[in-house]
Amino acid sequence: KPKSLAIHFATIQLQLLESQHSAALQTLQHYLKGADKKDQYRPALVALLVWLHQQTGQSEMAMETLDKATSVWKTDDAFTSTHTPTSIIKQTASFKLKAGRFDEAVVDYERLVKEDPTDAQAIAGLIAAYAQVDPVKAEQYGNALPEIALHHLDIDALEKVVPGVKRGYMKKDPNR
């Protein structure tokens, strides 16, 4: 069954377990060549393809994949009846931010914030992108982030705790 997603995914999983990222990428690309357009641009498959490109040092191909998926979801008749999945826009915006494409990241994050003004992750991404291109706007959006409630935390107790070390394992001072 050369068109079976399950068989291809099983193969990809085995290849990843053996750290064969290039082979996994080839397997996924082989599946996508024979898949219909709706399957090719499923958010989960796009995310896996982008991740595999990153793992094989092909960051530019990862960005091209995200751009293509976003474009297809916006313009193709098979997809225009539905919204571009938020997960694809978030992944694209995050990737652009990490790649230093700040102006493009701003556009994507603004779209996300417009769709959901309560999405703290999107607002934080927008602030990070604006911090590079328009610090005044970054500060304006910074005021929109919810405050972190710290009143319930015991700061003194937190300062005494060593992360990853349990009290039973700590050596006791023999002079006490």
SEVEXMAR-985121 format. One record per residue (C-alpha): residue number from 1; residue in one letter; x, y, z. Coordinates in pm, 1 decimal, padded with zeros to 6 digits. Layout:
N
i, aa, u, v, w
NUM, A, X, Y, Z .
...
END
This chain:
176
i, aa, u, v, w
1, K, 00000.0, 00000.0, 00000.0 .
2, P, 00229.4, 00276.1, -00123.0 .
3, K, -00024.0, 00549.0, -00036.9 .
4, S, -00080.3, 00438.2, 00322.8 .
5, L, -00010.0, 00716.0, 00572.2 .
6, A, 00008.7, 00460.9, 00855.3 .
7, I, 00282.9, 00260.3, 00683.5 .
8, H, 00480.1, 00572.4, 00599.4 .
9, F, 00448.4, 00699.4, 00956.1 .
10, A, 00559.4, 00365.6, 01097.4 .
11, T, 00863.6, 00378.5, 00870.7 .
12, I, 00935.8, 00739.6, 00969.9 .
13, Q, 00907.1, 00649.9, 01337.5 .
14, L, 01155.4, 00365.5, 01299.2 .
15, Q, 01393.9, 00590.1, 01109.9 .
16, L, 01371.3, 00855.4, 01379.6 .
17, L, 01431.6, 00597.8, 01652.1 .
18, E, 01756.8, 00519.3, 01472.3 .
19, S, 01838.1, 00893.0, 01432.3 .
20, Q, 01804.9, 00870.8, 01054.8 .
21, H, 01650.4, 01213.6, 01002.4 .
22, S, 01743.3, 01236.5, 00634.4 .
23, A, 01583.3, 00900.9, 00560.5 .
24, A, 01270.7, 01003.0, 00753.6 .
25, L, 01254.9, 01324.5, 00553.0 .
26, Q, 01282.4, 01128.8, 00226.9 .
27, T, 01008.0, 00890.1, 00339.1 .
28, L, 00775.6, 01177.4, 00425.2 .
29, Q, 00850.8, 01357.2, 00099.1 .
30, H, 00780.2, 01034.6, -00092.1 .
31, Y, 00441.0, 01006.5, 00078.6 .
32, L, 00356.5, 01372.0, 00014.5 .
33, K, 00435.4, 01343.1, -00359.1 .
34, G, 00159.1, 01085.2, -00397.1 .
35, A, -00087.6, 01245.7, -00156.2 .
36, D, -00370.0, 01473.5, -00257.6 .
37, K, -00337.6, 01844.3, -00186.1 .
38, K, -00557.4, 01835.6, 00127.0 .
39, D, -00330.3, 01572.9, 00281.0 .
40, Q, -00009.6, 01748.3, 00173.9 .
41, Y, -00098.3, 02058.8, 00373.6 .
42, R, -00244.1, 01908.0, 00688.2 .
43, P, -00100.2, 02106.7, 00979.5 .
44, A, 00052.1, 01798.8, 01144.5 .
45, L, 00227.3, 01690.2, 00824.2 .
46, V, 00353.4, 02042.4, 00760.2 .
47, A, 00487.0, 02057.9, 01116.8 .
48, L, 00664.6, 01723.3, 01077.5 .
49, L, 00811.4, 01824.2, 00741.8 .
50, V, 00938.4, 02153.6, 00886.4 .
51, W, 01088.6, 01976.1, 01186.9 .
52, L, 01264.6, 01721.8, 00965.9 .
53, H, 01404.8, 02000.0, 00748.4 .
54, Q, 01538.1, 02167.5, 01062.9 .
55, Q, 01689.6, 01843.2, 01189.3 .
56, T, 01872.5, 01795.7, 00860.8 .
57, G, 02009.1, 02150.4, 00858.7 .
58, Q, 01772.7, 02277.1, 00589.5 .
59, S, 01629.2, 02580.9, 00766.2 .
60, E, 01559.2, 02763.6, 00441.9 .
61, M, 01356.9, 02465.5, 00313.3 .
62, A, 01164.6, 02465.6, 00640.8 .
63, M, 01078.0, 02832.2, 00589.9 .
64, E, 00978.6, 02768.2, 00227.8 .
65, T, 00753.4, 02484.1, 00341.8 .
66, L, 00578.9, 02708.9, 00594.2 .
67, D, 00541.8, 02990.5, 00342.6 .
68, K, 00400.2, 02752.0, 00082.0 .
69, A, 00155.3, 02598.7, 00329.0 .
70, T, 00036.2, 02940.8, 00442.3 .
71, S, -00003.0, 03053.2, 00082.3 .
72, V, -00196.0, 02741.2, -00015.8 .
73, W, -00429.6, 02774.8, 00281.5 .
74, K, -00495.8, 03140.7, 00194.7 .
75, T, -00541.5, 03115.4, -00182.4 .
76, D, -00626.8, 02762.7, -00296.5 .
77, D, -00995.2, 02700.5, -00366.0 .
78, A, -00980.4, 02368.3, -00181.2 .
79, F, -00884.0, 02552.0, 00138.7 .
80, T, -01032.0, 02901.7, 00116.6 .
81, S, -01362.3, 02784.7, 00261.9 .
82, T, -01178.4, 02717.6, 00587.7 .
83, H, -00944.9, 02935.6, 00791.7 .
84, T, -00572.1, 02884.2, 00777.7 .
85, P, -00502.2, 02670.5, 01084.5 .
86, T, -00371.4, 02881.6, 01371.3 .
87, S, -00102.6, 02621.6, 01434.7 .
88, I, 00051.2, 02684.8, 01091.3 .
89, I, 00046.3, 03061.4, 01138.8 .
90, K, 00200.4, 03029.2, 01486.7 .
91, Q, 00470.8, 02796.9, 01361.3 .
92, T, 00545.8, 03026.0, 01068.2 .
93, A, 00560.7, 03336.4, 01286.0 .
94, S, 00784.9, 03166.5, 01541.2 .
95, F, 01017.2, 03039.0, 01270.2 .
96, K, 01040.7, 03385.1, 01112.8 .
97, L, 01117.5, 03537.9, 01451.1 .
98, K, 01398.1, 03288.8, 01514.6 .
99, A, 01533.6, 03343.8, 01163.1 .
100, G, 01552.6, 03719.6, 01215.4 .
101, R, 01274.9, 03797.3, 00967.3 .
102, F, 01114.6, 04037.1, 01213.3 .
103, D, 00895.9, 04240.6, 00975.0 .
104, E, 00739.4, 03920.8, 00840.1 .
105, A, 00694.4, 03782.8, 01191.3 .
106, V, 00513.0, 04102.6, 01291.2 .
107, V, 00259.1, 04049.2, 01011.6 .
108, D, 00189.8, 03690.4, 01120.0 .
109, Y, 00171.0, 03772.1, 01490.6 .
110, E, -00058.5, 04068.2, 01424.3 .
111, R, -00291.3, 03833.8, 01238.1 .
112, L, -00290.6, 03593.1, 01532.7 .
113, V, -00357.0, 03871.5, 01785.5 .
114, K, -00636.1, 04009.6, 01566.2 .
115, E, -00801.2, 03665.1, 01559.5 .
116, D, -00758.7, 03613.3, 01935.3 .
117, P, -00663.3, 03921.5, 02140.2 .
118, T, -00636.1, 03704.7, 02454.9 .
119, D, -00366.3, 03473.7, 02314.0 .
120, A, -00073.8, 03560.3, 02542.8 .
121, Q, 00168.3, 03352.2, 02333.8 .
122, A, 00082.7, 03546.6, 02018.2 .
123, I, 00107.4, 03879.0, 02202.8 .
124, A, 00447.5, 03780.3, 02343.3 .
125, G, 00568.0, 03685.8, 01994.2 .
126, L, 00438.6, 04014.7, 01856.0 .
127, I, 00624.0, 04203.0, 02129.7 .
128, A, 00946.0, 04013.4, 02057.0 .
129, A, 00917.8, 04090.5, 01685.0 .
130, Y, 00824.2, 04454.2, 01739.6 .
131, A, 01112.6, 04493.3, 01984.1 .
132, Q, 01343.0, 04453.6, 01685.6 .
133, V, 01160.5, 04680.7, 01440.6 .
134, D, 00945.8, 04923.3, 01642.7 .
135, P, 01022.7, 04933.6, 02017.6 .
136, V, 00742.8, 05184.5, 02084.3 .
137, K, 00480.3, 04941.6, 01953.7 .
138, A, 00646.7, 04659.7, 02148.2 .
139, E, 00598.6, 04859.5, 02466.1 .
140, Q, 00234.1, 04930.5, 02379.6 .
141, Y, 00161.9, 04561.5, 02331.8 .
142, G, 00360.9, 04483.4, 02646.8 .
143, N, 00092.5, 04659.7, 02844.2 .
144, A, -00163.2, 04413.8, 02699.1 .
145, L, 00003.0, 04109.4, 02852.5 .
146, P, -00162.3, 03978.8, 03167.6 .
147, E, 00026.6, 04045.2, 03488.7 .
148, I, 00194.2, 03757.1, 03663.0 .
149, A, 00045.8, 03704.1, 04006.7 .
150, L, 00331.7, 03665.2, 04253.0 .
151, H, 00150.4, 03751.6, 04575.6 .
152, H, 00087.2, 03384.6, 04658.9 .
153, L, 00456.0, 03286.0, 04630.2 .
154, D, 00690.9, 03268.6, 04928.5 .
155, I, 01003.4, 03425.3, 04778.7 .
156, D, 01225.1, 03335.9, 05077.8 .
157, A, 01128.0, 02969.8, 05052.1 .
158, L, 01193.0, 02968.9, 04677.5 .
159, E, 01540.6, 03112.6, 04725.7 .
160, K, 01630.4, 02830.9, 04966.0 .
161, V, 01521.8, 02554.6, 04728.7 .
162, V, 01786.8, 02408.6, 04500.3 .
163, P, 01622.7, 02282.4, 04179.1 .
164, G, 01649.6, 01908.5, 04130.0 .
165, V, 01774.9, 01833.3, 04480.7 .
166, K, 01546.0, 01673.2, 04735.2 .
167, R, 01590.4, 01747.4, 05102.0 .
168, G, 01658.8, 01382.8, 05184.9 .
169, Y, 01960.0, 01383.0, 04954.5 .
170, M, 02120.0, 01699.7, 05082.6 .
171, K, 02419.5, 01657.3, 05311.7 .
172, K, 02353.4, 01784.1, 05657.1 .
173, D, 02593.9, 02020.3, 05823.3 .
174, P, 02756.7, 01825.3, 06109.3 .
175, N, 02798.6, 02148.4, 06310.6 .
176, R, 02423.5, 02193.3, 06352.9 .
END
